[in-house]
Amino acid sequence: MLECVNVRAFRGGTLVFDGLDLCIEQGRNTAIIGPNGSGKSTLLKLLSREIYPVHEPESRLLVYGRDRWNVEGLRSRLGIVSNDLQQEYGRHARGRDVILSGFYSSIDTWPHQQFSPEELSRAEGLMQSLGIAELGDRPFGRMSTGQQRRFLLGRALVHEPEALLLDEPTSGLDLGATFRYIETVRTLMRSGTQLILVTHHLHEIPPEVTRVVFLRAGHVVADGDKRELMTSARVSELFGCPVELVEANGFYQAVPA
């Protein structure tokens, strides 16, 4: 799915990656974990082609085996939900239009955009399956954070993507909304959708995730099987503070050591 070899990338004027090496196989649910400022969100933007690496002969960045994509074509294979998208989204957009905008990768819908009966039906079906059908006419700015996340998830799912890219998806949600969101994502994984989760919230990592990548200061410091890396000692080292890791029902939570 993703192959990074010696990638150098900036975000704004800041050098985030200088020699990044990382491969993510198709179909393997993966969590990319690290403290703030480690480069997690920048990696997601590289994968979605919102930003591009520095072109150098000895480096490459391939997404699904290709270094060049029509962005619209790529986004039909990758469904993306990020905090940046949530902050940028129009406050007056109706819920239904939030989901429909996924067909054009736009913010809200516009008069020149036309939707087929099949696309309209797809949006209605997603609202039903995500439990937000009654909010279809509510403005985005009048929804709770959890409701907004569900509509953005619906927007990401309109093309039935092969993979979902989620950036700290439960940040700001209460416990009930967090559990419902995670269960929705687990259902999608069970049906064959690959998950790439970018987070520093360990409780967001579903049991179906089998691989974790530890990212710190723009470098991969550990990469492997979840059970091998999700230990108190390894997580303490990653975040630079003493942590005790608790596991229950396939989920992890960090408490002060």
N, C-alpha and C positions, 0 to 999 in steps of 0.2 A: 504493500500500500504506500509506504513512504520509505525512501532511501536518501539519507543525508550523508554526504562524504565531504569532510573538511569544509563545512559551510561557514561562511562569514556573512553576518547580517547586522544591519543597523535598524533601530527604531527611532525615527527622528534623527537627531545627531548623536545618539548613544550607540556605541558598539555593544551588542548583546551577545552575539555568538562569534567566536574566533576559532574555527577548527572543530565545529560540531560534527560528530559521527553518531548516527542513529538509524536503525532500520525498524520498521513496524510491519509485521506480516499481515496479509489480508486475512480477515476472519478472526484474529486473535484480539480479545477485549483487553485493553491496555489502559493503565492509569499512569499519568505523568505527574509526579509529586515533587514539591519543592517549596521553600519559603518564598515570600514576596521578593520580587526582584531577581528571581533565578532564571527567568526567560520563558516561563511556561506559556503565557499568553502570546508572546512573540512567536513561539514555535507553532502555536495554533494558527496564527496569521500567515506564517510561511506555508503551512499545509493547505490553507484555504486560498492561497494566492492573493491575500490582501496586501502583503508586502513580498518583496523578492530579495534573494541573496545577492551579494556582490558577485559579479561574473568573473571567475578566475579559472584558468585552464585545468588546475588540479582539483577542482571541487565540482560537485554535482548535487542537485536536489531533484529527485524524481518522485512524482505522485502517480500511482498506478502505472509505473514504468515509463512515464513521459515527462519531459522537462518543459514542454510547452502545451498549454491548454487554452481553449476557449473557456473563459471563466464560467459562462453559463452552463457549458457542458459539464465542467467539473462539479459545479454546485448541484447538478442533478444526481450526482453520485455521493456527495457529502452533504449531510444536513448539519447545520451549524447553529448553536445557541450560545451566545456569549453575553457577558455583562455589558460590553461596549454596545452591542446591538440593542440591548434593553434600554440603555441610557439614551441612545440616539433615536429611538423609535418615536414617531409622532404621537403626541398625547391625545389627539382628537380622532385618531384612526379607530374605526369600529372593529370589534373583535373579529368578525367574519372577514373583514378586509385585511387584517393582519395575516391571517392564514392564506388568503388568496394572493397576497403580495409575494409569497414564496415562489409562485410560478414565474415571476419576473425578477426575483432577487432584488426587489425594490423596497423602499420604505413607504408604506401605505400603497393604495392603488390609485391609478390616475385615469382620467377620462379616455385616453387613447388606448388603454389596455383592455383587451377583450377576453372574456372567459367562456369556454365552451360549457355546455350542459354537464359534461363529464367532470370538468374541473370544479364547477359549482357543487356538484354532488360529492366530489372528493372532500371539499372543504367542510360540507355539512357532516359527512361521515366522520371526519377527524374530530370535529367538535363533540359529536356524540360519544366517540370512543374515549376522549380525554375528559369527559364530564363537564364540558363548558358550553354546551349547546344553548343554555338559557342566557348566556352572556354575549351572544353573537352581535347584538346591536349596541352593546355598552362601549363607550370610549375607552381606549387603552389607558388613559390617564386616570380613570375612575375605577380601575381594577386594583386588587391587592397584588403584592409582588408575586405570590404563588399563582394567581390567575394569569398574570402577564407571562410568567414562565411557561405555562401550559399553552397559551396561544403561540408563543414563539417556538415551542416544540412542534405544534401543529404546522406552523410555517415551514419548519425544517423537514417535515415528513411528507410534504405534498407530492414530491417526486418519488416516494418510496426509496430513499437513498440506501446504498449499501452500508454506509457507516454514518454514525452520529458523532459529532465533535462537540463536547459539552465543556464549558469553562465555568467551574465552580457553580454548578447548577442549583444548589440549594442554599446559596448564600442569602441571608436575609429572610428565609422562610421559617415559620414556626414548626414545631415537631410534627404536627399532623400533616401540614403541607409538604414537609420534607419526606415523610414516610410515603405519602401518596405519589410524589414525584419519582422517588427511587423505585417504587413498585411498578410504575408505568415504564420506566427505562428497563427494568428487569424483564418485563413482558416482551418488550421489543427485542432484547437480546435473545430471549428464548425462541423467538420467531426467526432469528437469523441475522438481525441487524448488528453490525460490529460497533462497539463503543470505544471511542478514544476520549478519556476523561482527563481533564487538566484541573488540578486542585491542590490545595493544602489542607482541605478538610477531610480527614481520614474516614469519617463516618459516611461520606458520600460514596465510598468505593463498594459496589455491590459484590456479592460472593462470586458472581459469574466472571469477574475480572480475574485473569490468571497471571498476568504479567504486570510488573511495575517498573517504572523508570524513575530514578532519583536524579533530579536536576538541581544544581546549585551554581550560582554565579556564571551561568551560561555554559556549563559543562555537565555531561552525564557522569555522575560519580558512582552509580550502581545501576544495574539493569539485569532483571532476571525473574525467576518464579516468585510469585507473591509471598508464599509461605516462607521462603528463604530470607527475603529482604524485610518483611514486616515484623521486625523484632524491636524490642525496647532499645537495645544498643544501637542498631542501625538507624532508627528514626531519631534517636537523641543526637547522633552524629550529624545527620542531615540538617536538623533544625537548630543545632548549636545550643541545646538546652536539655536538661535531664527529663526524660519522658518514660513513663511506664505505659506499655501498650496492653489494652484489654481486648480480648476477642470473644464474641458471642454470636452464635447463629451465622457465622461466616462474615460478620462485620467486625471492623476494628474501631477502637476509640482510644484517644490519647488522654492520659491524666498526668498531673505532675508527679515526678518520681520522688 
